[in-house]
Amino acid sequence: MARGGHNKERDDAERKCIVTGEVQPKAGLIRFVVGPDNQVVPDVLGKLPGRGMYVTADRATLDAARKGQFSRSAKQAVTVPDGLIDEVERQLARRVIDLIALARKAGLAVCGFEKVKGWLAGGERVRVLVQASDGSERGKTKLWTPEGARYFGCLTAAELGLAFGRQSVIHGALAAGGLSDRVVDDATKLRGLREGNGGKTASGKDKEAR
């Protein structure tokens, strides 16, 4: 075990992207398996049985996999469902929302400009600063990402609202810890998909990246 209770072998595990051939940490890859009906199934949680096929988390690479690389990697004819990439994005967004909600319930996350600013100014060990992609840029620039923390602007105000049990949220912060590390992993993948979608979420809503 490494410091902080992390399993170093798990954290450092690497896999090869079936499209680019690059070997990279699993945290930057999305796992797929072939189901009993020979259909490609996304495995966002990494728990489905079967031989995993790993693809870099961006739309261009996923699109290339969809156009034939899945079959070549599986060494058999497979069916790729319509809307597979949008489904991956939907599952990742749901995953990030759920993880932030868990952090909130554990007292490890706050939302609202003043509360987040208080954490940042008060020396709290902030691991993640999250701000709504469709929030006011003027307001968002008044907060800062601490050294060693990560910033994400890939969720909408409505999505952050779901995470914090409100109608909408623009600013949020997560304290250091295992839950926040999992948010970083999955939000990184989600950002990769949404930045490669012409500035829109899968539902077609405009977003902004910071």
Secondary structure, DSSP 8 states (H G I E B T S, - for coil): --GGG--HHHHT-EEEBTTT--EEEGGGEEEEEE-TTSBEEEETTS--SS--EEEESSHHHHHHIIIIIHHHHHTS--B--TTHHHHHHHHHHHHHHHHHHHHHHTT-EEESHHHHHHHHHTT--EEEEEE-TTS-HHHHTTS---TT-EEE--S-HHHHHHHHTSS--SEEEEESSHHHHHHHHHHHHHHHHHHTTTTB-TTS-B----
